[in-house]
Amino acid sequence: MNQRERMLCTLRHKIPDMVPCCPDISIMIPLKMKKKPFWEFYINEKESILYDLYNNKNLLEAYVDACKYFGVAAWAWYISPQFKVDDVFYKHKIIDKRNDRIVARTTMTTPEGSLWSEIIYPINNPPTVVRKFIKDFKKEFKFLKYFYPNLDKLDFEPVLNERKIIGDNGVNTVSVLPPSLVHLDTFVDGGLGKLGIYYYDYPELIAEYKNMHERWSMKYLKKIIDSECCDEILTGGSGLMTWQSPKITRNLSLDGIKQITKICKDNNMISHLHCCGFENELVRMCAEETDLDVIEPLEIPSSGDCSLKEIKQKYGNKLVLKGNLHTSKVMFADVKTVEAAAIKCIEEAKEGGGFILSTGDQCGRDTPYENIFKLVEVCEKYGRY
């Protein structure tokens, strides 16, 4: 089997020739390997263009090159369908440039006024959004609808092209997320602490956001499935159960996950949930209350709370598992430690298929390359069926 065949077979909960090796090397390692300032992958200074994290061909190409170099399977989420919007305009401007960073401001102009955000682009790390568009949640809530563009003019060609770039090296996915405080944090200023306060202070606005998000997302999902542009649908959210409580997750996010996974199941589309950090309770929710197919990254303590062995025993017949090597304690250690941890994962979760060896989160920028090569070696030696 090639990497694509092996990944698809496993994601469908069938038994491949061997356990796929798919560590999360999504951004930092591929960009470091190119030996250029990281900001060059995000900014075209000449034309004042900022490339988005989720619509960035530069990142995709760097990532696929890294996957080929290490011999790991690609799992790509870099390109989303393109929206053709007539009533919202974005203008980018570099407002500060130093030896170690660039700061850019984006102005978003809508029929009801303008908003702005700022992003810092370090020379040797991925960018960080330091100011977000919506500064006053209650006063500026009316702008939220402009983050849900009209779905009549969607262009799927960029996603289809992503699949061509990946080729036989892996699979691609498109994100359809449930409502959550983590999702709101992408465009509401002040951080998740403030969003937790808004959740309790403005329940009517949170309910309106939830309903708007779910209606739009299910229409979007159906269009993605009909386009046949991707191999699976990615849902969940980074730190979904870390940055919001299990109670908030159940009240705000679980309905969306149920709807997304049901639509995927009805249309023979793989659903794949990402939730770094604490996740054990979400694994239970998804296995017992949703139609989810795949869950990751199942982080171990202290950055998470998952036991791969226990989850495999309880839910391995229902869920495909992807994980769960610790990205610092293991992946920054010596090769023998990496080898032992990878063998342990395979021993705990290989049986019956439905397991992808990966990391508990994105591998750090300075992860030793020999440790990634070791994961491939372990899969080839101990992961065969």
Contacts in CASP RR format, 6 or more apart in sequence:
PFRMAT RR
TARGET T0000
AUTHOR 0000-0000-0000
METHOD contacts of the structure
MODEL  1
MNQRERMLCTLRHKIPDMVPCCPDISIMIPLKMKKKPFWEFYINEKESIL
YDLYNNKNLLEAYVDACKYFGVAAWAWYISPQFKVDDVFYKHKIIDKRND
RIVARTTMTTPEGSLWSEIIYPINNPPTVVRKFIKDFKKEFKFLKYFYPN
LDKLDFEPVLNERKIIGDNGVNTVSVLPPSLVHLDTFVDGGLGKLGIYYY
DYPELIAEYKNMHERWSMKYLKKIIDSECCDEILTGGSGLMTWQSPKITR
NLSLDGIKQITKICKDNNMISHLHCCGFENELVRMCAEETDLDVIEPLEI
PSSGDCSLKEIKQKYGNKLVLKGNLHTSKVMFADVKTVEAAAIKCIEEAK
EGGGFILSTGDQCGRDTPYENIFKLVEVCEKYGRY
1 9 0 8 1.000
1 16 0 8 1.000
1 17 0 8 1.000
1 18 0 8 1.000
2 168 0 8 1.000
2 169 0 8 1.000
3 20 0 8 1.000
3 67 0 8 1.000
3 71 0 8 1.000
3 72 0 8 1.000
3 73 0 8 1.000
3 74 0 8 1.000
3 168 0 8 1.000
3 169 0 8 1.000
3 170 0 8 1.000
4 73 0 8 1.000
4 166 0 8 1.000
4 167 0 8 1.000
4 168 0 8 1.000
4 169 0 8 1.000
4 170 0 8 1.000
4 171 0 8 1.000
5 16 0 8 1.000
5 168 0 8 1.000
6 16 0 8 1.000
6 17 0 8 1.000
6 18 0 8 1.000
6 20 0 8 1.000
6 73 0 8 1.000
7 20 0 8 1.000
7 22 0 8 1.000
7 73 0 8 1.000
7 75 0 8 1.000
7 170 0 8 1.000
7 171 0 8 1.000
7 231 0 8 1.000
7 356 0 8 1.000
8 171 0 8 1.000
8 231 0 8 1.000
9 15 0 8 1.000
9 16 0 8 1.000
10 16 0 8 1.000
10 19 0 8 1.000
10 20 0 8 1.000
10 320 0 8 1.000
10 353 0 8 1.000
10 354 0 8 1.000
10 355 0 8 1.000
10 356 0 8 1.000
11 171 0 8 1.000
11 231 0 8 1.000
11 232 0 8 1.000
11 270 0 8 1.000
11 272 0 8 1.000
11 293 0 8 1.000
11 294 0 8 1.000
11 320 0 8 1.000
11 356 0 8 1.000
12 270 0 8 1.000
13 293 0 8 1.000
13 320 0 8 1.000
13 353 0 8 1.000
13 354 0 8 1.000
14 353 0 8 1.000
14 354 0 8 1.000
15 352 0 8 1.000
15 353 0 8 1.000
15 354 0 8 1.000
15 385 0 8 1.000
16 353 0 8 1.000
16 385 0 8 1.000
17 384 0 8 1.000
17 385 0 8 1.000
18 379 0 8 1.000
18 380 0 8 1.000
18 383 0 8 1.000
18 384 0 8 1.000
18 385 0 8 1.000
19 346 0 8 1.000
19 350 0 8 1.000
19 353 0 8 1.000
19 355 0 8 1.000
19 356 0 8 1.000
19 357 0 8 1.000
19 379 0 8 1.000
19 383 0 8 1.000
19 384 0 8 1.000
20 73 0 8 1.000
20 356 0 8 1.000
20 357 0 8 1.000
20 379 0 8 1.000
21 71 0 8 1.000
21 72 0 8 1.000
21 73 0 8 1.000
21 357 0 8 1.000
21 375 0 8 1.000
21 376 0 8 1.000
21 378 0 8 1.000
21 379 0 8 1.000
22 72 0 8 1.000
22 73 0 8 1.000
22 74 0 8 1.000
22 75 0 8 1.000
22 322 0 8 1.000
22 356 0 8 1.000
22 357 0 8 1.000
22 358 0 8 1.000
23 72 0 8 1.000
23 325 0 8 1.000
23 331 0 8 1.000
23 357 0 8 1.000
23 358 0 8 1.000
23 359 0 8 1.000
23 363 0 8 1.000
23 372 0 8 1.000
23 375 0 8 1.000
24 75 0 8 1.000
24 297 0 8 1.000
24 327 0 8 1.000
24 358 0 8 1.000
24 359 0 8 1.000
24 360 0 8 1.000
24 361 0 8 1.000
24 362 0 8 1.000
24 363 0 8 1.000
25 63 0 8 1.000
25 66 0 8 1.000
25 67 0 8 1.000
25 70 0 8 1.000
25 72 0 8 1.000
25 362 0 8 1.000
25 363 0 8 1.000
25 367 0 8 1.000
25 372 0 8 1.000
26 63 0 8 1.000
26 77 0 8 1.000
26 362 0 8 1.000
27 59 0 8 1.000
27 63 0 8 1.000
27 126 0 8 1.000
27 362 0 8 1.000
28 125 0 8 1.000
28 126 0 8 1.000
28 362 0 8 1.000
28 363 0 8 1.000
28 364 0 8 1.000
28 365 0 8 1.000
29 66 0 8 1.000
29 363 0 8 1.000
29 364 0 8 1.000
29 365 0 8 1.000
29 367 0 8 1.000
29 372 0 8 1.000
30 59 0 8 1.000
30 62 0 8 1.000
30 63 0 8 1.000
30 65 0 8 1.000
30 66 0 8 1.000
31 38 0 8 1.000
31 41 0 8 1.000
31 59 0 8 1.000
31 62 0 8 1.000
31 126 0 8 1.000
32 124 0 8 1.000
32 365 0 8 1.000
32 366 0 8 1.000
33 62 0 8 1.000
33 65 0 8 1.000
33 66 0 8 1.000
33 69 0 8 1.000
34 41 0 8 1.000
34 62 0 8 1.000
37 123 0 8 1.000
37 124 0 8 1.000
38 121 0 8 1.000
38 122 0 8 1.000
38 123 0 8 1.000
38 124 0 8 1.000
38 125 0 8 1.000
38 126 0 8 1.000
38 127 0 8 1.000
39 101 0 8 1.000
39 102 0 8 1.000
39 121 0 8 1.000
39 122 0 8 1.000
39 123 0 8 1.000
39 127 0 8 1.000
40 58 0 8 1.000
41 51 0 8 1.000
41 56 0 8 1.000
41 58 0 8 1.000
41 59 0 8 1.000
41 62 0 8 1.000
42 50 0 8 1.000
42 51 0 8 1.000
42 56 0 8 1.000
42 58 0 8 1.000
42 121 0 8 1.000
42 127 0 8 1.000
43 49 0 8 1.000
43 50 0 8 1.000
43 51 0 8 1.000
43 94 0 8 1.000
43 102 0 8 1.000
43 104 0 8 1.000
43 121 0 8 1.000
44 50 0 8 1.000
44 51 0 8 1.000
45 94 0 8 1.000
45 102 0 8 1.000
48 92 0 8 1.000
48 93 0 8 1.000
48 94 0 8 1.000
49 92 0 8 1.000
50 92 0 8 1.000
50 104 0 8 1.000
50 106 0 8 1.000
50 119 0 8 1.000
51 57 0 8 1.000
51 58 0 8 1.000
51 59 0 8 1.000
53 59 0 8 1.000
53 127 0 8 1.000
54 77 0 8 1.000
54 78 0 8 1.000
54 79 0 8 1.000
54 80 0 8 1.000
54 175 0 8 1.000
55 78 0 8 1.000
55 79 0 8 1.000
55 80 0 8 1.000
55 82 0 8 1.000
55 158 0 8 1.000
56 78 0 8 1.000
56 79 0 8 1.000
57 78 0 8 1.000
57 79 0 8 1.000
57 158 0 8 1.000
59 78 0 8 1.000
60 76 0 8 1.000
60 78 0 8 1.000
60 79 0 8 1.000
60 162 0 8 1.000
60 165 0 8 1.000
61 165 0 8 1.000
63 74 0 8 1.000
63 76 0 8 1.000
63 78 0 8 1.000
64 74 0 8 1.000
64 76 0 8 1.000
64 165 0 8 1.000
64 166 0 8 1.000
64 169 0 8 1.000
67 73 0 8 1.000
67 74 0 8 1.000
67 169 0 8 1.000
67 170 0 8 1.000
68 169 0 8 1.000
70 369 0 8 1.000
70 372 0 8 1.000
70 373 0 8 1.000
70 376 0 8 1.000
71 376 0 8 1.000
72 372 0 8 1.000
72 375 0 8 1.000
72 376 0 8 1.000
73 169 0 8 1.000
73 170 0 8 1.000
73 171 0 8 1.000
73 356 0 8 1.000
74 166 0 8 1.000
74 169 0 8 1.000
74 170 0 8 1.000
74 171 0 8 1.000
75 170 0 8 1.000
75 171 0 8 1.000
75 173 0 8 1.000
76 162 0 8 1.000
76 166 0 8 1.000
76 170 0 8 1.000
76 171 0 8 1.000
76 172 0 8 1.000
76 173 0 8 1.000
77 172 0 8 1.000
77 173 0 8 1.000
77 174 0 8 1.000
77 175 0 8 1.000
77 234 0 8 1.000
78 162 0 8 1.000
79 158 0 8 1.000
79 159 0 8 1.000
79 161 0 8 1.000
79 162 0 8 1.000
79 172 0 8 1.000
80 158 0 8 1.000
80 159 0 8 1.000
80 174 0 8 1.000
80 175 0 8 1.000
81 154 0 8 1.000
81 155 0 8 1.000
81 156 0 8 1.000
81 158 0 8 1.000
81 159 0 8 1.000
81 174 0 8 1.000
81 223 0 8 1.000
81 224 0 8 1.000
81 227 0 8 1.000
81 229 0 8 1.000
82 154 0 8 1.000
82 155 0 8 1.000
82 157 0 8 1.000
82 158 0 8 1.000
83 149 0 8 1.000
83 150 0 8 1.000
83 151 0 8 1.000
83 153 0 8 1.000
83 154 0 8 1.000
83 155 0 8 1.000
84 153 0 8 1.000
84 154 0 8 1.000
84 155 0 8 1.000
85 149 0 8 1.000
85 150 0 8 1.000
85 153 0 8 1.000
87 110 0 8 1.000
87 111 0 8 1.000
87 146 0 8 1.000
88 108 0 8 1.000
88 109 0 8 1.000
88 110 0 8 1.000
88 146 0 8 1.000
88 149 0 8 1.000
89 108 0 8 1.000
89 109 0 8 1.000
90 106 0 8 1.000
90 107 0 8 1.000
90 108 0 8 1.000
90 109 0 8 1.000
91 106 0 8 1.000
91 107 0 8 1.000
91 109 0 8 1.000
92 104 0 8 1.000
92 105 0 8 1.000
92 106 0 8 1.000
93 104 0 8 1.000
93 105 0 8 1.000
93 106 0 8 1.000
93 107 0 8 1.000
94 102 0 8 1.000
94 103 0 8 1.000
94 104 0 8 1.000
95 103 0 8 1.000
95 104 0 8 1.000
95 105 0 8 1.000
95 118 0 8 1.000
96 102 0 8 1.000
96 103 0 8 1.000
97 103 0 8 1.000
99 123 0 8 1.000
100 122 0 8 1.000
100 123 0 8 1.000
101 120 0 8 1.000
101 121 0 8 1.000
101 122 0 8 1.000
101 123 0 8 1.000
102 120 0 8 1.000
102 121 0 8 1.000
103 118 0 8 1.000
103 119 0 8 1.000
103 120 0 8 1.000
103 121 0 8 1.000
104 118 0 8 1.000
104 119 0 8 1.000
104 121 0 8 1.000
105 116 0 8 1.000
105 117 0 8 1.000
105 118 0 8 1.000
106 116 0 8 1.000
106 117 0 8 1.000
106 118 0 8 1.000
106 119 0 8 1.000
107 114 0 8 1.000
107 115 0 8 1.000
107 116 0 8 1.000
108 114 0 8 1.000
108 115 0 8 1.000
108 116 0 8 1.000
108 117 0 8 1.000
108 133 0 8 1.000
108 146 0 8 1.000
110 143 0 8 1.000
110 146 0 8 1.000
112 142 0 8 1.000
112 143 0 8 1.000
113 143 0 8 1.000
115 133 0 8 1.000
115 134 0 8 1.000
115 135 0 8 1.000
115 140 0 8 1.000
115 143 0 8 1.000
116 131 0 8 1.000
116 133 0 8 1.000
117 129 0 8 1.000
117 131 0 8 1.000
117 132 0 8 1.000
117 133 0 8 1.000
117 187 0 8 1.000
118 129 0 8 1.000
118 130 0 8 1.000
118 131 0 8 1.000
119 127 0 8 1.000
119 128 0 8 1.000
119 129 0 8 1.000
119 130 0 8 1.000
120 127 0 8 1.000
120 128 0 8 1.000
120 130 0 8 1.000
121 127 0 8 1.000
122 128 0 8 1.000
124 365 0 8 1.000
125 365 0 8 1.000
129 186 0 8 1.000
131 189 0 8 1.000
132 185 0 8 1.000
132 186 0 8 1.000
132 187 0 8 1.000
132 188 0 8 1.000
132 189 0 8 1.000
132 190 0 8 1.000
133 143 0 8 1.000
133 187 0 8 1.000
133 188 0 8 1.000
133 189 0 8 1.000
134 140 0 8 1.000
134 141 0 8 1.000
134 143 0 8 1.000
134 144 0 8 1.000
134 187 0 8 1.000
134 188 0 8 1.000
134 189 0 8 1.000
135 189 0 8 1.000
137 188 0 8 1.000
137 194 0 8 1.000
137 195 0 8 1.000
137 198 0 8 1.000
137 202 0 8 1.000
137 205 0 8 1.000
138 198 0 8 1.000
138 202 0 8 1.000
138 205 0 8 1.000
141 205 0 8 1.000
141 208 0 8 1.000
141 209 0 8 1.000
144 187 0 8 1.000
144 209 0 8 1.000
144 212 0 8 1.000
145 212 0 8 1.000
147 187 0 8 1.000
148 212 0 8 1.000
148 213 0 8 1.000
148 216 0 8 1.000
151 216 0 8 1.000
151 219 0 8 1.000
151 220 0 8 1.000
151 223 0 8 1.000
154 223 0 8 1.000
154 227 0 8 1.000
156 224 0 8 1.000
156 227 0 8 1.000
156 229 0 8 1.000
159 172 0 8 1.000
159 174 0 8 1.000
159 227 0 8 1.000
159 229 0 8 1.000
159 230 0 8 1.000
160 227 0 8 1.000
160 229 0 8 1.000
162 172 0 8 1.000
163 172 0 8 1.000
163 229 0 8 1.000
163 230 0 8 1.000
163 231 0 8 1.000
166 172 0 8 1.000
171 231 0 8 1.000
171 232 0 8 1.000
172 230 0 8 1.000
172 231 0 8 1.000
173 230 0 8 1.000
173 231 0 8 1.000
173 232 0 8 1.000
173 233 0 8 1.000
173 234 0 8 1.000
173 272 0 8 1.000
174 224 0 8 1.000
174 229 0 8 1.000
174 230 0 8 1.000
174 233 0 8 1.000
174 234 0 8 1.000
175 233 0 8 1.000
175 234 0 8 1.000
175 235 0 8 1.000
176 217 0 8 1.000
176 220 0 8 1.000
176 221 0 8 1.000
176 224 0 8 1.000
176 233 0 8 1.000
176 234 0 8 1.000
176 235 0 8 1.000
176 260 0 8 1.000
177 183 0 8 1.000
177 217 0 8 1.000
177 235 0 8 1.000
177 236 0 8 1.000
177 237 0 8 1.000
178 213 0 8 1.000
178 214 0 8 1.000
178 217 0 8 1.000
178 235 0 8 1.000
178 236 0 8 1.000
178 252 0 8 1.000
178 253 0 8 1.000
178 254 0 8 1.000
178 255 0 8 1.000
178 256 0 8 1.000
178 257 0 8 1.000
178 260 0 8 1.000
179 209 0 8 1.000
179 210 0 8 1.000
179 213 0 8 1.000
179 214 0 8 1.000
179 252 0 8 1.000
179 253 0 8 1.000
179 256 0 8 1.000
180 236 0 8 1.000
180 237 0 8 1.000
180 240 0 8 1.000
180 244 0 8 1.000
180 249 0 8 1.000
180 252 0 8 1.000
180 253 0 8 1.000
181 192 0 8 1.000
181 195 0 8 1.000
181 196 0 8 1.000
181 199 0 8 1.000
181 243 0 8 1.000
181 244 0 8 1.000
181 248 0 8 1.000
181 252 0 8 1.000
182 192 0 8 1.000
182 237 0 8 1.000
182 238 0 8 1.000
182 239 0 8 1.000
182 240 0 8 1.000
182 243 0 8 1.000
182 244 0 8 1.000
183 213 0 8 1.000
183 237 0 8 1.000
184 195 0 8 1.000
184 209 0 8 1.000
185 191 0 8 1.000
185 192 0 8 1.000
185 195 0 8 1.000
185 243 0 8 1.000
188 194 0 8 1.000
188 195 0 8 1.000
188 198 0 8 1.000
192 243 0 8 1.000
192 244 0 8 1.000
196 244 0 8 1.000
196 248 0 8 1.000
198 205 0 8 1.000
198 206 0 8 1.000
199 206 0 8 1.000
199 244 0 8 1.000
199 248 0 8 1.000
199 252 0 8 1.000
206 252 0 8 1.000
210 252 0 8 1.000
210 255 0 8 1.000
214 255 0 8 1.000
214 256 0 8 1.000
214 259 0 8 1.000
217 256 0 8 1.000
217 259 0 8 1.000
217 260 0 8 1.000
218 259 0 8 1.000
218 260 0 8 1.000
218 263 0 8 1.000
221 233 0 8 1.000
221 260 0 8 1.000
221 263 0 8 1.000
221 264 0 8 1.000
222 263 0 8 1.000
224 230 0 8 1.000
224 233 0 8 1.000
225 233 0 8 1.000
225 263 0 8 1.000
225 264 0 8 1.000
225 267 0 8 1.000
225 269 0 8 1.000
231 270 0 8 1.000
232 269 0 8 1.000
232 270 0 8 1.000
232 271 0 8 1.000
232 272 0 8 1.000
232 293 0 8 1.000
232 294 0 8 1.000
233 260 0 8 1.000
233 264 0 8 1.000
233 269 0 8 1.000
233 270 0 8 1.000
233 271 0 8 1.000
233 272 0 8 1.000
234 272 0 8 1.000
234 273 0 8 1.000
234 274 0 8 1.000
235 257 0 8 1.000
235 260 0 8 1.000
235 261 0 8 1.000
235 271 0 8 1.000
235 272 0 8 1.000
235 273 0 8 1.000
235 274 0 8 1.000
236 253 0 8 1.000
236 257 0 8 1.000
236 273 0 8 1.000
236 274 0 8 1.000
236 275 0 8 1.000
237 273 0 8 1.000
237 274 0 8 1.000
237 275 0 8 1.000
238 274 0 8 1.000
238 275 0 8 1.000
238 276 0 8 1.000
239 275 0 8 1.000
239 276 0 8 1.000
239 277 0 8 1.000
239 278 0 8 1.000
240 249 0 8 1.000
240 253 0 8 1.000
240 275 0 8 1.000
240 279 0 8 1.000
240 282 0 8 1.000
241 249 0 8 1.000
241 275 0 8 1.000
241 277 0 8 1.000
241 278 0 8 1.000
241 279 0 8 1.000
241 281 0 8 1.000
241 282 0 8 1.000
242 276 0 8 1.000
242 277 0 8 1.000
242 278 0 8 1.000
242 304 0 8 1.000
244 252 0 8 1.000
244 253 0 8 1.000
246 281 0 8 1.000
246 282 0 8 1.000
249 282 0 8 1.000
249 285 0 8 1.000
250 285 0 8 1.000
254 285 0 8 1.000
254 289 0 8 1.000
254 290 0 8 1.000
257 273 0 8 1.000
257 285 0 8 1.000
257 286 0 8 1.000
257 290 0 8 1.000
257 292 0 8 1.000
258 289 0 8 1.000
258 290 0 8 1.000
258 291 0 8 1.000
260 271 0 8 1.000
261 271 0 8 1.000
261 286 0 8 1.000
261 290 0 8 1.000
261 291 0 8 1.000
261 292 0 8 1.000
261 293 0 8 1.000
262 290 0 8 1.000
262 291 0 8 1.000
263 269 0 8 1.000
264 270 0 8 1.000
264 271 0 8 1.000
264 291 0 8 1.000
264 293 0 8 1.000
265 271 0 8 1.000
265 291 0 8 1.000
265 293 0 8 1.000
270 293 0 8 1.000
270 294 0 8 1.000
271 291 0 8 1.000
271 292 0 8 1.000
271 293 0 8 1.000
271 294 0 8 1.000
272 293 0 8 1.000
272 294 0 8 1.000
272 295 0 8 1.000
272 296 0 8 1.000
272 322 0 8 1.000
273 282 0 8 1.000
273 286 0 8 1.000
273 292 0 8 1.000
273 294 0 8 1.000
273 295 0 8 1.000
273 296 0 8 1.000
274 296 0 8 1.000
274 297 0 8 1.000
275 282 0 8 1.000
275 295 0 8 1.000
275 296 0 8 1.000
276 297 0 8 1.000
276 299 0 8 1.000
276 303 0 8 1.000
276 360 0 8 1.000
276 361 0 8 1.000
277 299 0 8 1.000
277 303 0 8 1.000
277 304 0 8 1.000
277 305 0 8 1.000
277 361 0 8 1.000
278 299 0 8 1.000
278 304 0 8 1.000
278 305 0 8 1.000
279 295 0 8 1.000
279 297 0 8 1.000
279 298 0 8 1.000
279 299 0 8 1.000
279 304 0 8 1.000
279 305 0 8 1.000
279 306 0 8 1.000
280 304 0 8 1.000
280 305 0 8 1.000
280 306 0 8 1.000
280 307 0 8 1.000
280 311 0 8 1.000
282 295 0 8 1.000
283 295 0 8 1.000
283 298 0 8 1.000
283 306 0 8 1.000
283 311 0 8 1.000
283 315 0 8 1.000
283 319 0 8 1.000
284 314 0 8 1.000
284 315 0 8 1.000
286 292 0 8 1.000
286 295 0 8 1.000
286 319 0 8 1.000
287 314 0 8 1.000
287 315 0 8 1.000
287 318 0 8 1.000
287 319 0 8 1.000
292 319 0 8 1.000
293 319 0 8 1.000
293 320 0 8 1.000
294 319 0 8 1.000
294 320 0 8 1.000
294 321 0 8 1.000
294 322 0 8 1.000
295 319 0 8 1.000
295 320 0 8 1.000
295 321 0 8 1.000
295 322 0 8 1.000
296 321 0 8 1.000
296 322 0 8 1.000
296 323 0 8 1.000
296 324 0 8 1.000
296 356 0 8 1.000
296 358 0 8 1.000
296 360 0 8 1.000
297 322 0 8 1.000
297 323 0 8 1.000
297 324 0 8 1.000
297 358 0 8 1.000
297 359 0 8 1.000
297 360 0 8 1.000
297 361 0 8 1.000
298 306 0 8 1.000
298 308 0 8 1.000
298 311 0 8 1.000
298 321 0 8 1.000
298 322 0 8 1.000
298 323 0 8 1.000
298 324 0 8 1.000
298 360 0 8 1.000
299 305 0 8 1.000
299 306 0 8 1.000
299 324 0 8 1.000
299 326 0 8 1.000
299 360 0 8 1.000
299 361 0 8 1.000
300 306 0 8 1.000
300 307 0 8 1.000
300 308 0 8 1.000
300 324 0 8 1.000
300 326 0 8 1.000
300 360 0 8 1.000
303 326 0 8 1.000
303 327 0 8 1.000
303 360 0 8 1.000
303 361 0 8 1.000
306 324 0 8 1.000
308 321 0 8 1.000
308 323 0 8 1.000
308 324 0 8 1.000
308 345 0 8 1.000
308 348 0 8 1.000
308 349 0 8 1.000
309 348 0 8 1.000
309 349 0 8 1.000
311 319 0 8 1.000
311 321 0 8 1.000
312 321 0 8 1.000
312 348 0 8 1.000
312 349 0 8 1.000
312 351 0 8 1.000
312 355 0 8 1.000
316 349 0 8 1.000
316 354 0 8 1.000
320 354 0 8 1.000
320 355 0 8 1.000
320 356 0 8 1.000
321 349 0 8 1.000
321 354 0 8 1.000
321 355 0 8 1.000
321 356 0 8 1.000
322 355 0 8 1.000
322 356 0 8 1.000
322 358 0 8 1.000
323 345 0 8 1.000
323 356 0 8 1.000
323 357 0 8 1.000
323 358 0 8 1.000
323 359 0 8 1.000
323 360 0 8 1.000
324 345 0 8 1.000
324 358 0 8 1.000
324 359 0 8 1.000
324 360 0 8 1.000
325 331 0 8 1.000
325 338 0 8 1.000
325 341 0 8 1.000
325 342 0 8 1.000
325 345 0 8 1.000
325 357 0 8 1.000
325 358 0 8 1.000
325 359 0 8 1.000
325 360 0 8 1.000
325 375 0 8 1.000
326 341 0 8 1.000
326 359 0 8 1.000
326 360 0 8 1.000
327 359 0 8 1.000
327 360 0 8 1.000
327 361 0 8 1.000
327 362 0 8 1.000
327 363 0 8 1.000
327 364 0 8 1.000
327 367 0 8 1.000
328 364 0 8 1.000
330 337 0 8 1.000
330 338 0 8 1.000
330 341 0 8 1.000
331 338 0 8 1.000
331 359 0 8 1.000
331 363 0 8 1.000
331 364 0 8 1.000
331 367 0 8 1.000
331 368 0 8 1.000
331 371 0 8 1.000
332 364 0 8 1.000
332 366 0 8 1.000
332 367 0 8 1.000
332 368 0 8 1.000
332 371 0 8 1.000
333 371 0 8 1.000
335 368 0 8 1.000
335 370 0 8 1.000
335 371 0 8 1.000
335 374 0 8 1.000
338 371 0 8 1.000
338 374 0 8 1.000
338 375 0 8 1.000
339 374 0 8 1.000
339 377 0 8 1.000
339 378 0 8 1.000
342 357 0 8 1.000
342 374 0 8 1.000
342 375 0 8 1.000
342 378 0 8 1.000
342 379 0 8 1.000
342 382 0 8 1.000
343 378 0 8 1.000
343 382 0 8 1.000
345 355 0 8 1.000
345 357 0 8 1.000
346 355 0 8 1.000
346 357 0 8 1.000
346 378 0 8 1.000
346 379 0 8 1.000
346 382 0 8 1.000
346 383 0 8 1.000
347 382 0 8 1.000
349 355 0 8 1.000
350 383 0 8 1.000
350 385 0 8 1.000
352 385 0 8 1.000
353 385 0 8 1.000
357 375 0 8 1.000
357 378 0 8 1.000
357 379 0 8 1.000
363 372 0 8 1.000
END
